[in-house]
């Protein structure tokens, strides 16, 4: 009992301090979160991503259940799977929707995947500020994963440093860069973002990624699956390492930026390369 209480206290402290990767896996480490804490407004939808590994729990099918679902909440799971690679690992997306009258604050819930259990955390609160929309900028952290669950891109440092992250396969041409990615929402291929976003370092991103951004507020997390044609698969792009691949991203909005026409900001962050979700 004492050990359980200490573990619970440590978990809550980690959530309060880091807001990321504080999950407890109750059996053999076969399920781990990319991110296990998400902010959500009452009636909204929070997204989570899990990495499912080890032959003991990864089969062609397995049970995903939600023991002790919080009252009024809707929880659902969807495999971020387009093709299995030997059945050794995969990504699993979860959504959690609190009722419109949900109490504000921290709500944990348990997910059981093939018998392995993991605790995830939703922070219910009315987010301040504007929601992202076409024609504004955003700064965000993201994790990009292949269908087998391996991370091919991230600028979300806590995901890599937290110890629960799955395999990471970053492009050799792109050292880890943990600055927020500056994105212009609604940008078009072959065009630069309008001013002052262009000179302030915001970039256009691939269509499937861009489509997931409207409606997000600072602190919100959203998971999205992207078909190859909405990612990096297009004529002339055959040498890109993600050409032909269906992808998945977990996105956390750090800020929504509405810049006035005369905005003067610091020099732009280095443009993303490699597996970052910029146009190619």
Secondary structure, DSSP 8 states (H G I E B T S, - for coil): -HHHHHHHHHHHHHHHHHSSS---B-STT-EEEEE-EEEE-TT--EEEEEEEESTTT-SS---EE-TT--TT-EEEEEE--SS-STTSEEEEEEEEE--TT--SEEEEEEEEETTEEEEEEEEE----S----TT-EEEEEEEEE-TTS-EEEE--HHHHHTS----B---TTS----S-EEEETT--TT----TTTTTTT-B-B-HHHHTTTTT--TTBEEEEEE-GGGTT-STT-TTSTTTT--EEEEEEEEEEE---TT-----------TTSSB--
